[in-house]
Amino acid sequence: MQVHVEFWGSLKRLTGESKRIVEIEGEATIATLARHLADDPVLRSALEKCAYSIGTEIVPLACALKEGDQVAVLPPVSGG
């Protein structure tokens, strides 16, 4: 299945891209996608602290993916 991934904030700067299309075989969850993205050494350590959303909803790692889902990878933010 194809999943459309959007990188936000520091991940966008880290990867040098704002979007990526990821091919995943068979049934998959957000955790499956995260493992696939972690194959990229640039992303590996950053992903441990990220949240994921589909549309406007933050989703758990166990959330099932469907063909064509738009998944945003959201790094932690801080302020003060």
Secondary structure, 3 states (H helix, E strand, C coil): CEEEEEECCHHHHHHCCCEEEEECCCCCEHHHHHHHHCCCCCCCCHHHHCEEEECCEEECCCCECCCCCEEEEECCCCCC
